[in-house]
Amino acid sequence: MNIPIEIIQRLKDKTILITGGAGFIGSNLAEALLKIGASVIVLDNLETGLQSNVDRLSQYENCRFVNGDICNPEDYRHLLKDVDAISNQAALGSVPRSIEFPFKNHHVNATGFLTILHEAQLANVKRFVYASSSSVYGDSITSPKQEGQEGALLSPYAATKRLNEEYAQVYHQLYGMETVGLRYFNVFGPYQDPNGVYAAAIPKFLDKMLRGEEIVIHGDGEQSRDFTYVNNAIYANLLSLASEDKEALGQAYNVACGRSLTLNDLIQSMQDELKGLGVTTKSTITYGPPRKGDIKDSLASTAKMEQYLNYKPLYTFEEGINEYLRHVLQCK
Ligand SMILES: NC(=O)c1ccc[n+]([C@@H]2O[C@H](COP(=O)([O-])OP(=O)(O)OC[C@H]3O[C@@H](n4cnc5c(N)ncnc54)[C@H](O)[C@@H]3O)[C@@H](O)[C@H]2O)c1
């Protein structure tokens, strides 16, 4: 990943606390920061995160893992005095999970979020970057999705992500906290867990393709998504952690690739890429009933993030999927 030198300069001597750092996006972010020389504290209770990610990060001298819960300040209050910035990636992901377990979703994604935001404020850790989600657009039919044009929410997960943005804005207003919300759009890439009922589409489809097993699509497969390679999301985090522009703070931004694909096109494209890498798949596709709480189409405008934080996606979808598939095949 080509990170501009001024961003590296601003971050290389910092200590960043990454919650959810044993997860998919958090561990990729931790590794990117460690590679540029920053110190990282990973706070994760391993609820959905993986010990293998912790093991991977433990090869870096400047990485410390703390097994703790964002809902429980005693687990991390003592760490905050040494921290320059927080990147809050910890949450329970998945719309269906939040419909099944709304209180658990609220406890971690809303109460846990407010708990660590509040502790950061008490400890005077000003920069607080956090994972929001494209789900905050709800049933908005605007395309591309633009910040400020949100619709009615469709799931408890989306409700808590919107609440995160509201609280971040309040703490920005009240205490001058330097919050930046990142509305990720369908992130994919290395170290994303393909297992479990709440796994995301791309790692799950890939896993099925490599095993030659049936792929089940919810709905007709014509729903579209702005699939975003993880390095684009990492780049957005680095820009947000490093920004010196006051105007950029206290806001939330779309983090996306800026192009959408239907699930049917996605599968075709993955099969084509795999073929190019010498792998033929025998998976068949079955169409099931659509899932409650899912958005039909999702394409992002990245203009706001470009204007305030100089973000441009570093990877196209094709570049990202190619790199991801190569990574997974190498690890086999
Ligand atoms: N992956 C995506 O496409 C996507 C899209 C939109 C938003 N997001 C958001 O991005 C963030 C990271 O997502 P991900 O895909 O890496 O998910 P992930 O499940 O791989 O990572 C989340 C991490 O948070 C940890 N965690 C959960 N509850 C915790 C708690 N109470 N205390 C401490 N740690 C806890 C988990 O163990 C896990 O390691 C989440 O906030 C998610 O809601 C992800």
The ligand as a MOL file (V3000), in Angstrom:
LIG
                    3D

  0  0  0     0  0            999 V3000
M  V30 BEGIN CTAB
M  V30 COUNTS 44 48 0 0 0
M  V30 BEGIN ATOM
M  V30 1 N -16.4400 -5.6480 7.4610 0
M  V30 2 C -17.3080 -4.7980 6.9600 0
M  V30 3 O -17.6510 -4.8650 5.7780 0
M  V30 4 C -17.8830 -3.6950 7.8050 0
M  V30 5 C -18.8540 -2.8430 7.2150 0
M  V30 6 C -19.3740 -1.8040 7.9790 0
M  V30 7 C -18.9360 -1.6120 9.2770 0
M  V30 8 N -18.0310 -2.4670 9.8310 0 CHG=1
M  V30 9 C -17.5870 -2.2230 11.2030 0
M  V30 10 O -16.1790 -2.2670 11.2330 0
M  V30 11 C -15.7110 -2.7600 12.4870 0
M  V30 12 C -14.7690 -3.9280 12.2780 0
M  V30 13 O -15.4770 -4.9510 11.5880 0
M  V30 14 P -14.8030 -6.3170 11.1350 0
M  V30 15 O -15.4030 -6.6860 9.8370 0
M  V30 16 O -13.3380 -6.2130 11.2620 0 CHG=-1
M  V30 17 O -15.4210 -7.3070 12.2280 0
M  V30 18 P -14.7040 -8.3870 13.1650 0
M  V30 19 O -15.8160 -9.1510 13.8160 0
M  V30 20 O -13.6880 -9.1380 12.4100 0
M  V30 21 O -13.9750 -7.4660 14.2320 0
M  V30 22 C -14.6050 -6.9380 15.3690 0
M  V30 23 C -13.7020 -7.1810 16.5510 0
M  V30 24 O -14.2830 -6.5790 17.7160 0
M  V30 25 C -14.0790 -7.4740 18.7980 0
M  V30 26 N -15.0910 -7.1870 19.8310 0
M  V30 27 C -16.4210 -7.4290 19.7730 0
M  V30 28 N -17.0060 -7.0290 20.9160 0
M  V30 29 C -16.0220 -6.5110 21.6910 0
M  V30 30 C -16.0040 -5.9380 22.9810 0
M  V30 31 N -17.1310 -5.8160 23.7070 0
M  V30 32 N -14.8350 -5.5030 23.4880 0
M  V30 33 C -13.6810 -5.6400 22.7680 0
M  V30 34 N -13.6410 -6.1830 21.5440 0
M  V30 35 C -14.7950 -6.6150 21.0110 0
M  V30 36 C -14.2180 -8.8530 18.2150 0
M  V30 37 O -13.6600 -9.8620 19.0110 0
M  V30 38 C -13.5010 -8.6660 16.8760 0
M  V30 39 O -12.1170 -8.9360 16.9920 0
M  V30 40 C -16.9770 -3.0940 13.2760 0
M  V30 41 O -17.2860 -1.9800 14.0800 0
M  V30 42 C -18.0360 -3.2690 12.2060 0
M  V30 43 O -19.3250 -3.0100 12.7080 0
M  V30 44 C -17.4940 -3.5080 9.1170 0
M  V30 END ATOM
M  V30 BEGIN BOND
M  V30 1 1 1 2
M  V30 2 2 2 3
M  V30 3 1 2 4
M  V30 4 1 4 5
M  V30 5 2 4 44
M  V30 6 2 5 6
M  V30 7 1 6 7
M  V30 8 2 7 8
M  V30 9 1 8 9
M  V30 10 1 8 44
M  V30 11 1 9 10
M  V30 12 1 9 42
M  V30 13 1 10 11
M  V30 14 1 11 12
M  V30 15 1 11 40
M  V30 16 1 12 13
M  V30 17 1 13 14
M  V30 18 2 14 15
M  V30 19 1 14 16
M  V30 20 1 14 17
M  V30 21 1 17 18
M  V30 22 2 18 19
M  V30 23 1 18 20
M  V30 24 1 18 21
M  V30 25 1 21 22
M  V30 26 1 22 23
M  V30 27 1 23 24
M  V30 28 1 23 38
M  V30 29 1 24 25
M  V30 30 1 25 26
M  V30 31 1 25 36
M  V30 32 1 26 27
M  V30 33 1 26 35
M  V30 34 2 27 28
M  V30 35 1 28 29
M  V30 36 1 29 30
M  V30 37 2 29 35
M  V30 38 1 30 31
M  V30 39 2 30 32
M  V30 40 1 32 33
M  V30 41 2 33 34
M  V30 42 1 34 35
M  V30 43 1 36 37
M  V30 44 1 36 38
M  V30 45 1 38 39
M  V30 46 1 40 41
M  V30 47 1 40 42
M  V30 48 1 42 43
M  V30 END BOND
M  V30 END CTAB
M  END
